[in-house]
Amino acid sequence: MAEPSGLEGRVVAITGAAGDLGRVVAEGLAGRGARLALLGRRTGPLEELTARLGLAEDSYLVASTDFTDAGSVQAAAASVLKKFGRVNILLHLVGGYAGDRSVLDVPAEEVSGMLRQHVWTAFHAVRAFVPPMVESGWGKIVVLSQPGVSPPRRNNFAYALGKGGQELLALSLAEELRGTGVTANVILVRSIGVRDETHNDRTTPGELASTIEHLCSDEAGTINGARIPAHG
C-alpha cells in the first residue's frame, strides 16, 4: 500500500487520547485529514471524543488499552493494523505525576510507579507500533518529557527518573532508526494549561499540538533525536 503524503491519510496512534492534550491533538490531526487510533484505559471518553469531532466510522478506531501491560498494547496495535493496514505515527501522551519528596523520603513503590507510568508504557508502545513503521519506511514517534530531568530539580527524583528513562528510550530509538525513514523526538514541557498572571510559563495544549503536527509532517523529515523545548 502506497504511503500518503502530508498528514492526510496518515494513521496516528495516540496514547492517552482522552486527556486534555490528547483531545486537542486529535482535533488538530483530524482537521488535517489524519486517521486516528485513539487509545486509553476507558473507551467511554474516547467514544465521546469521536462524537464531538464528528469522525467518520472509517477514519478512527477506539481501543481500551492498558499501556503497562505488553499484551494489551500488542492487541491494540494488531487492531490498528487490521483496520487501517498500517500505522504511521505514534504519539505517546500517557502522563502521570508523583513528586515533592526527597530521595531519602520517597517510597519505593512511588519510584516503581513512575517507572511503570513512563518507561514501561513507552517501551511497550514502541515495541508494538514501531516495527510496522520500519517495514513501511516512514514513521514518526513523539514523546513528552520535562526540563527538570537534566539537571534535576530538588524533590523530583521519582518523576524525573521516569521521564528521564522515557527520554533515553526515545533518543536511543532515534539513533537505532537512522536511515530507516522513521524518526523519534522528545518535546520538553514544564506544565500544560492556560497561561495567566500566576502561571505565565505554561504551554497551552494548542501550542503543543502545533509542535507535534510539525514534527509529524514531511517538512520535519530530518529532525531526529531532538529534545525540543516548548516551555517558557
N, C-alpha and C positions, 0 to 999 in steps of 0.2 A: 504494500500500500504506500503510495507516494506521500511524503511529508508535506503538510501545508506550509505556507509562508506567513510571516507575521504572527499574530495571536489568534486570528480567526481559524477555527477548526482545531486548534491545539487542545489536547486533553490535559487538564490540570488537576492533579490530586492535591487537595487542601486538607491538611490535618488540623484539628481544632477549628473547623469551619464555622461552628455556631458561635464562636467568641466574637467580641466586639470588632477585633481586627479582621477575623476571618470573614465576617459578613460584608464588610466594606470591600475587601479584596475580591470576594466572589462577585459582588455587584459590578465592580470595575471590569473584571475579566469577562463577565457575561456580556457587558455592553460592547466589548471588543470582539465578540463572536466566539469566545473560547467555550469548550465543552467541559463541564465541571464534575469531578468526583468529590463529593462533599462527605468528609469522614469525621466522625466523632463518636463519643460513647453512647449518646441517645439520638435516635432518629427523629423524634418529635420536633426539636428545634431546627433540625436540618430540613425537614419537610416544610416547616413554616417559612424558612428562608426561600426555598424554591418557589413557594406560592407567592411570597411577597415580590420576588423578582420576576414572576410570570414566565418561568423557564419552560420551554417545550419538553415533552417527555423524552425525546431523543437527544436532548442536549445536556442531561445531567444524570447522575447516579448518586444515591444516598446509601451509605453503609455504616452500620453500627460497628465501631472498631475500638478495641482496647489496645492502645499502642504500647502498653507494657508487656503484651503477650505476642510473641512472634507468630504463632499460628493464626491469631485473629488478623494480624496485619497481612500475612500472606494470603489469607482468604479474601480480604478486601482488594488486594492487588489483582487477584485472579478474577474477581467480579468486574473490575475496571477493564481488564484486557478482554474479557468475554463480551462486554457490551460495546466497547469502542475500538477494540483491535489494537490499541496502543496506549501508551502514556508518555507524554512529552515533558511535563513539568511537575516537580514535587515541591510544594511549599509547606515546610514543617513549622506550623504556627502553634503547636501544643505549648501551653505555658504552665505556670505554677511557681509560687514563691514561698520560701521559708527562710527566715534570716533573723537579724538583730540579736544574734548570740555569738559569743566569743568561741574560739576554737576549744577552749577549756570547758565551756559550758554547754556546747551544742550536743544534744543526744545523738547517739549513733544511728538511731532509726530515722532521724531527720536528714542526716547525711545520705543514708541509703535511699531515702525517699526522693531527694533531689537528683541523685544519680539515675534512679528509675525514670523520673519525670522528664529528664533532659537527655541524658546519654543513651539510655536504653531505648526510649521511644524513637530517637533519631536513628539509632543503629538498626532497629527493626524496620523502620520506614525505608531507609536507603537500601537495605538488603532485599526488600520486596519490590521496590519500584524502579531502582536504577538499572538493573540488568536489561530490561526491555528497552530502555533509552539507549544504552550502549549498543545493543543489537541493531537499532534503527539508525544510529549515527547522529542523533540530535537529542539534546535534553538540557534541562536547567534544574538546578537544585538550589533552594534558598532556605537558610535557617536564620533565626533571630538570636542575638546574644546581647550583652550589655557591656558598657565601657568599664565597669568595675571589676572585670575579670583580670585584667593586667594593666597596671598594678592593681591588686585587690584593695578595696576599702575595708575598714575595720568592721568586725561583727557581721561579716557577709560570707563566711567560709563555705557553708553548705551550698548556698545558691551559686556562688562563684565557681565552686568545684563542678557542679552540674553543668553550668553554662560553658565553663572552660573546656570540659570534656566534649561537649557538643561542638564547640568551635574546632577543637583538634580533630574531631571526626570529619567535619566538613572540609577543613583545609587539607587533611591527609587525602581525602577523596579527590579533591581538586588536583593534587599532584598525580595521583594514580590514574586519573581520567584524561590527562593531557593527550591530545591527538585523537580522541575518540569522538569529538563533536559534542561532548557533554561537559557542562561547567557546574561548579559548586561555589557559592559565595555566602558570606555572612554579613548581615546588617546589624549594626550596633545601635541599640535603643536604650536610653536611660529610663524613661517612663512614657506610657502611651495614654493620651487623653486630650481633653480640651485645655488649651492654654488660657491662663488668666493671670492676675497680678500675683497670686500666690505660687502658681506653678507655671512659670514662663519658660521652663526648659523642656516641657513635654513635646513629644512628637505626635501629631494628630494621626488618626488612622488613615485619613485621606492622603497625607504626605507619605506615609509608609507604603500605601497601596501604589502610589505613583512610582516610588523607587523600585518596588517589586516588579511592576509591569515593565519598567525599563530593563531590569536585569533579565527578564524573561523574553525580551524581544530579540530579533535578529541583529539590531543595532548594537547590542551589548555582547556580541559573539566572542570578542577577545577578552572579556572580563572574566577572570577565573582565579579562585583562591584569594579573593579580596575581602578585607574587613572594612566595610563601608560605614562611616559614622553618619547616623541620622538622628543626632541629638543636639540640643542647644548647649 
